[in-house]
Amino acid sequence: MKLLNARLLCLLVLGANPFALAERPEADLALDAQRKPKVLLELLAPAPGQRVLDLEAGGGYNTELLSEAVGPSGEVLMQNPPWLANRMAARVEARLEGDRLPNVRALERNFDDLGLATGSVDRAAWIMGPHELWFHPSPEVSFGEPLEVFQELARVLKPGGRMLLVDHAAAADAPLAVGGTLHRISEGAIEALAQAAGLTLRARSDALRNANDDRTGNVFDEAIRGQTDRFVLVFEKPGAVD
């Protein structure tokens, strides 16, 4: 397995915060405690020179961390579906202003049609987003049929490539429709889709679990916002590792 780049690795070993870099926005630093990027990057294990797909990147909190991890010889694809990209345009522009992240390229494509070559991505991360497959902001807008989306993700990954999936947990028996109402999805539903697309589960983590969340409330409710119970899954595309 390839390692994180030398600077991140040394800071991790020393027990320091590898993400408290002067160039990171203050708003990002304030989110670190709840999002635990150290844990997630260790699970995804992006390495210098790799190509990483940051799915539903939003304003780019994770994109920035991935940019640092792959270094100047790597590339991060900051993907947002067009509907979301229109709403995130100002934040994305601010994130990339002045070519401050030269190894990042914005990608405005739906999840089921990424426009990338087969086997062209080393790592993919979809953090707090898979539930969006059941969210329909209007009758004219769809982010893709769930199984077709996961098949597309499996297609663009290289053999041996790894995908990190994180989302707000719904109850195990919750209907899929809660993805569009509560903005949650059950861990089992996402695991089943990934496996149906040919991906193999390699790891899961309880790092973002919160037993005080009963998994029935809307994730935007102030009582639980930022403190939801979240599952973390790591899948791999079968085949030789680079």
C-alpha positions as CSV (number, residue, x, y, z in Angstrom):
1,M,0.0,0.0,0.0
2,K,1.2,3.5,-0.8
3,L,1.7,5.8,2.1
4,L,0.4,9.3,2.8
5,N,3.0,12.0,1.7
6,A,5.9,12.5,4.0
7,R,4.7,15.7,5.7
8,L,1.3,14.2,6.7
9,L,2.9,10.9,7.7
10,C,5.4,12.5,10.0
11,L,2.8,14.7,11.7
12,L,0.5,11.7,12.2
13,V,3.4,9.7,13.8
14,L,4.2,12.7,16.1
15,G,0.6,12.9,17.2
16,A,0.2,16.4,15.9
17,N,-2.7,17.8,14.0
18,P,-1.6,17.3,10.4
19,F,-4.4,19.6,9.1
20,A,-3.7,22.7,11.2
21,L,-1.9,24.2,8.2
22,A,-1.7,28.0,8.0
23,E,-3.2,28.0,4.5
24,R,-6.3,26.2,5.5
25,P,-9.4,28.4,6.0
26,E,-10.5,29.0,9.6
27,A,-13.9,27.7,8.8
28,D,-12.3,24.4,7.8
29,L,-10.2,24.1,11.0
30,A,-13.4,24.7,13.1
31,L,-14.9,21.5,11.5
32,D,-12.0,19.2,12.2
33,A,-13.2,18.0,15.7
34,Q,-16.5,16.7,14.4
35,R,-15.3,15.4,11.0
36,K,-12.1,13.7,12.2
37,P,-10.2,14.0,8.9
38,K,-7.2,12.2,10.3
39,V,-9.1,9.0,10.7
40,L,-10.8,9.2,7.3
41,L,-7.5,10.0,5.5
42,E,-5.8,7.0,7.2
43,L,-8.6,4.8,6.0
44,L,-8.6,6.1,2.4
45,A,-4.8,6.2,2.3
46,P,-4.3,8.6,-0.6
47,A,-0.7,8.8,-1.7
48,P,1.5,11.3,-3.6
49,G,0.9,11.2,-7.4
50,Q,-2.5,9.5,-7.2
51,R,-5.8,10.7,-8.8
52,V,-8.6,11.1,-6.3
53,L,-12.3,11.6,-6.9
54,D,-13.9,13.8,-4.2
55,L,-17.6,13.1,-4.8
56,E,-20.2,15.7,-3.9
57,A,-17.3,17.9,-2.8
58,G,-19.6,20.9,-1.9
59,G,-17.4,23.8,-1.0
60,G,-14.2,21.7,-0.8
61,Y,-13.4,20.9,2.8
62,N,-12.3,17.4,1.9
63,T,-10.9,18.5,-1.4
64,E,-8.3,20.7,0.3
65,L,-7.1,17.8,2.5
66,L,-6.9,15.4,-0.5
67,S,-5.0,18.0,-2.5
68,E,-2.4,18.1,0.3
69,A,-2.3,14.3,0.5
70,V,-1.6,13.6,-3.3
71,G,0.8,16.5,-3.7
72,P,1.8,18.4,-6.8
73,S,2.2,15.3,-8.9
74,G,-1.3,14.1,-8.0
75,E,-4.8,15.3,-9.0
76,V,-8.1,15.8,-7.1
77,L,-11.4,15.9,-9.0
78,M,-13.7,18.2,-7.1
79,Q,-17.0,16.7,-8.3
80,N,-20.5,18.2,-7.8
81,P,-23.6,17.4,-9.8
82,P,-24.7,20.4,-11.8
83,W,-27.7,21.2,-9.5
84,L,-25.4,21.4,-6.5
85,A,-22.5,23.0,-8.4
86,N,-24.8,26.0,-9.2
87,R,-25.5,26.5,-5.5
88,M,-21.8,26.0,-4.5
89,A,-20.3,28.2,-7.3
90,A,-19.2,31.0,-5.0
91,R,-17.7,28.7,-2.4
92,V,-15.8,26.6,-5.0
93,E,-14.5,29.8,-6.7
94,A,-13.3,31.0,-3.3
95,R,-11.6,27.7,-2.6
96,L,-9.7,27.7,-5.9
97,E,-9.1,31.4,-6.2
98,G,-5.6,32.4,-7.2
99,D,-4.8,28.9,-8.3
100,R,-4.2,28.1,-4.6
101,L,-4.9,24.4,-5.2
102,P,-3.3,23.8,-8.6
103,N,-3.7,20.1,-8.5
104,V,-7.5,20.4,-8.1
105,R,-10.0,20.3,-11.1
106,A,-13.7,21.0,-10.7
107,L,-15.9,18.3,-12.2
108,E,-19.6,19.2,-12.8
109,R,-21.2,15.8,-13.6
110,N,-23.9,13.6,-12.3
111,F,-22.9,10.6,-10.2
112,D,-24.0,8.1,-12.8
113,D,-22.1,9.8,-15.7
114,L,-18.8,11.0,-14.5
115,G,-17.2,11.4,-17.9
116,L,-14.0,9.7,-16.7
117,A,-12.0,6.8,-18.4
118,T,-12.5,3.3,-17.0
119,G,-9.9,2.5,-14.4
120,S,-8.6,6.1,-14.2
121,V,-9.1,6.8,-10.4
122,D,-6.9,5.6,-7.6
123,R,-9.2,6.7,-4.7
124,A,-12.7,8.0,-4.3
125,A,-14.3,9.6,-1.3
126,W,-18.0,10.3,-0.8
127,I,-18.5,11.9,2.5
128,M,-21.9,12.6,3.9
129,G,-23.4,12.3,0.5
130,P,-24.7,8.8,-0.7
131,H,-28.2,9.6,0.8
132,E,-28.6,12.2,-2.0
133,L,-29.4,9.4,-4.4
134,W,-32.9,9.5,-2.8
135,F,-33.2,13.3,-2.7
136,H,-35.1,14.8,-5.6
137,P,-35.0,18.7,-5.3
138,S,-37.5,18.9,-8.2
139,P,-39.3,16.5,-10.5
140,E,-36.8,17.4,-13.2
141,V,-33.7,16.7,-11.1
142,S,-32.2,13.3,-10.4
143,F,-28.7,12.5,-9.3
144,G,-28.9,9.0,-10.8
145,E,-30.4,5.6,-10.2
146,P,-28.6,4.2,-7.1
147,L,-27.2,0.9,-8.5
148,E,-26.1,2.6,-11.7
149,V,-24.3,5.2,-9.7
150,F,-22.3,2.6,-7.8
151,Q,-21.6,0.7,-11.0
152,E,-20.2,4.0,-12.4
153,L,-18.0,4.4,-9.4
154,A,-16.7,0.9,-9.7
155,R,-16.0,1.5,-13.4
156,V,-13.8,4.5,-12.9
157,L,-11.8,3.0,-10.0
158,K,-8.6,1.2,-10.9
159,P,-8.3,-2.5,-9.9
160,G,-7.1,-2.3,-6.3
161,G,-8.6,1.2,-6.0
162,R,-10.3,2.2,-2.8
163,M,-13.5,4.1,-2.0
164,L,-14.4,5.7,1.3
165,L,-18.1,6.1,2.0
166,V,-19.4,8.1,5.0
167,D,-23.0,9.1,5.7
168,H,-25.5,10.0,8.4
169,A,-27.0,6.8,9.6
170,A,-30.6,5.9,9.5
171,A,-32.2,3.0,11.4
172,A,-31.4,-0.4,9.9
173,D,-35.0,-0.9,8.9
174,A,-35.6,2.7,7.7
175,P,-37.1,3.0,4.2
176,L,-34.8,4.3,1.5
177,A,-37.0,7.3,1.1
178,V,-35.5,8.8,4.3
179,G,-32.5,9.7,2.2
180,G,-34.5,12.5,0.7
181,T,-36.4,13.5,3.8
182,L,-34.1,13.1,6.8
183,H,-31.0,13.1,4.7
184,R,-29.9,9.8,6.2
185,I,-29.5,6.3,4.8
186,S,-28.9,2.9,6.5
187,E,-25.5,1.5,6.5
188,G,-26.8,-1.8,5.2
189,A,-28.4,-0.2,2.1
190,I,-25.1,1.4,1.1
191,E,-23.1,-1.7,1.8
192,A,-25.5,-3.7,-0.4
193,L,-25.3,-1.3,-3.3
194,A,-21.5,-1.2,-3.3
195,Q,-21.3,-5.0,-3.2
196,A,-23.8,-5.3,-5.9
197,A,-21.6,-3.1,-8.1
198,G,-18.7,-5.5,-7.5
199,L,-16.8,-3.8,-4.8
200,T,-15.4,-5.6,-1.7
201,L,-15.8,-4.3,1.8
202,R,-12.3,-3.9,3.3
203,A,-12.9,-1.9,6.5
204,R,-15.5,-0.1,8.6
205,S,-14.9,2.4,11.4
206,D,-16.9,3.5,14.5
207,A,-14.9,6.8,14.7
208,L,-17.9,8.9,13.8
209,R,-20.6,7.0,15.7
210,N,-22.8,8.8,18.3
211,A,-25.0,6.5,20.4
212,N,-26.9,9.6,21.6
213,D,-28.4,10.1,18.1
214,D,-31.5,7.9,17.7
215,R,-31.2,8.2,13.9
216,T,-34.7,9.4,13.4
217,G,-34.3,13.1,13.2
218,N,-33.5,15.4,10.3
219,V,-29.7,15.9,10.1
220,F,-30.3,19.7,9.9
221,D,-32.2,19.9,13.2
222,E,-30.1,22.0,15.5
223,A,-30.4,19.5,18.3
224,I,-28.2,17.0,16.4
225,R,-26.6,19.0,13.5
226,G,-22.9,18.2,13.3
227,Q,-23.3,15.4,15.8
228,T,-25.2,12.7,13.9
229,D,-24.4,9.0,14.1
230,R,-22.3,8.4,11.0
231,F,-21.1,5.1,9.5
232,V,-17.7,4.8,7.7
233,L,-17.1,2.1,5.1
234,V,-14.1,1.4,2.9
235,F,-14.5,-0.6,-0.3
236,E,-12.0,-1.9,-2.8
237,K,-12.2,-2.8,-6.5
238,P,-10.9,-6.3,-6.9
239,G,-7.6,-6.6,-8.7
240,A,-4.0,-5.9,-8.4
241,V,-2.9,-2.9,-6.2
242,D,-0.6,-0.4,-7.9
